[in-house]
Amino acid sequence: MTTAKLRILTIALIVTVMGSLLVRPRSAYARQNSGVEQNSARPTIESVSDTLAFISWTTPNPGGTILHYAVVRYGKDPNHLQFTAKSPTRINPSHSEMVFRVRIQDLEPGTTYYYHVSSEQANGISDPATSGVNQFTTRRADWISAKK
C-alpha cells in the first residue's frame, strides 16, 4: 500500500471515529438523571422591590421539550398560593443544568409573600424538581426615603 493511500485511510478512520463521538445524543444527561428527587430546587431571591421580585433556581437538566416554563406559585398565605407567574425558557440539551428565572410583578409594598417554584415542559408535563414553600417580603412603599 502506498503512503498516499495509507494517509487517506488514516484520515477516513479519524473522521469516522470523531463523527461517531460528536453524533451522540446530547440529551443523554437529562435521561440519565431523570430520577431527580422532589424539593430539589433551591430558589434564590435575585432582587425585590416594593412591587416586584425576581426569583431564580438551578436544577439538573430535565430533558423533554426544548421549551420549558419556570413557574412560581405565590400568595400571602403559605397554605394558599393562589397566584402564578410563569416565564418561558429554552433548555440547552448539551448542558447538565438549567437555570430558571421568573419575574413577579404587581406585588403589594411591605407584604410577606410565600412561594413555591417548579417547572414544566411546553406540553404541560411537570418537571421533577420542585421546592418547598419559601418566603420574601416586599419593601415598604417609602423605602427610598426611609434610607435617607
C-alpha positions in Angstrom: 0.0 0.0 0.0 1.3 3.4 -0.9 1.9 6.2 1.6 -0.8 8.3 0.0 -3.4 5.6 0.3 -2.3 4.9 3.9 -2.8 8.6 4.7 -6.3 8.7 3.1 -7.3 5.6 5.1 -6.0 7.1 8.3 -7.9 10.4 7.7 -11.0 8.4 6.9 -10.7 6.4 10.1 -10.2 9.6 12.2 -13.2 11.3 10.5 -15.4 8.2 11.2 -14.3 7.9 14.9 -14.7 11.7 15.5 -18.1 11.7 13.8 -19.4 8.9 16.0 -18.3 10.8 19.1 -19.9 14.0 18.0 -23.2 12.5 17.0 -24.0 11.0 20.4 -27.4 12.2 21.7 -26.9 15.4 23.6 -29.9 14.9 25.8 -28.4 11.7 27.3 -27.5 13.5 30.6 -31.1 14.5 31.1 -32.3 11.0 30.6 -29.7 9.5 32.9 -30.7 11.9 35.7 -34.4 11.6 35.3 -34.7 10.4 39.0 -34.4 13.9 40.4 -35.9 14.0 43.9 -38.8 16.3 44.7 -37.9 19.5 46.6 -34.5 19.7 45.0 -35.0 23.2 43.5 -33.3 25.8 45.7 -34.7 29.2 44.8 -32.9 32.5 45.3 -34.4 35.9 45.5 -32.4 37.8 43.0 -34.0 41.1 43.8 -37.1 42.5 45.5 -38.6 46.0 45.4 -41.9 47.4 46.7 -43.9 45.8 43.8 -41.6 43.5 42.0 -39.5 40.4 42.7 -37.1 38.2 40.6 -36.7 34.5 41.7 -34.2 32.1 40.1 -33.1 28.5 40.7 -31.0 25.9 39.0 -31.9 22.2 38.5 -30.4 19.3 36.7 -31.4 19.5 33.0 -34.9 18.0 33.0 -34.8 16.9 29.3 -38.1 16.7 27.4 -39.2 19.5 25.2 -36.8 22.3 24.3 -39.3 24.9 25.6 -39.9 24.9 29.3 -41.7 27.3 31.7 -40.4 28.4 35.0 -43.4 28.5 37.4 -43.8 30.3 40.7 -47.0 29.9 42.7 -47.3 32.5 45.3 -49.7 34.2 47.8 -49.9 35.8 51.2 -50.8 32.6 52.9 -48.4 29.7 52.8 -51.3 27.2 52.6 -53.0 29.1 49.7 -50.7 30.0 46.9 -53.4 31.3 44.6 -51.3 33.4 42.1 -49.0 32.1 39.3 -46.1 33.7 37.5 -44.5 31.9 34.5 -41.6 32.6 32.3 -40.6 30.7 29.2 -37.1 29.4 28.8 -35.3 27.1 26.4 -33.1 24.2 27.6 -29.7 23.6 26.1 -29.6 19.8 25.8 -25.8 19.8 26.0 -25.8 21.4 29.4 -26.1 19.3 32.6 -28.0 22.1 34.4 -30.8 24.5 33.7 -31.4 28.0 35.2 -35.0 29.1 35.6 -35.9 32.7 36.3 -39.3 34.4 37.0 -40.4 38.0 37.4 -43.3 38.5 39.8 -45.0 41.9 39.4 -47.9 43.9 40.8 -47.0 43.0 44.4 -48.1 45.0 47.4 -45.5 47.0 49.2 -44.4 45.9 52.7 -46.1 42.5 52.3 -44.8 39.0 53.0 -45.4 36.5 50.2 -45.0 32.8 50.3 -43.9 30.9 47.1 -43.1 27.5 45.6 -41.1 27.0 42.4 -41.4 24.3 39.8 -41.1 24.0 36.0 -42.9 22.3 33.2 -42.4 21.3 29.6 -44.2 23.1 26.8 -46.7 20.3 26.7 -47.7 20.8 30.3 -45.8 17.8 31.8 -44.3 18.9 35.1 -40.5 18.5 35.7 -39.4 16.5 38.7 -37.5 19.3 40.6 -39.6 21.5 42.9 -39.1 23.5 46.0 -40.8 23.6 49.4 -42.6 26.8 50.4 -40.3 29.8 50.9 -41.0 33.5 51.6 -39.9 37.0 50.9 -41.1 40.4 51.9 -41.5 43.4 49.6 -40.1 46.7 50.6 -42.3 49.4 52.0 -43.5 52.0 49.5 -41.4 54.6 51.2 -38.2 52.5 51.4 -36.2 55.0 49.4 -37.0 58.0 51.7 -36.5 55.7 54.7 -32.9 55.1 53.7 -32.1 58.8 53.8 
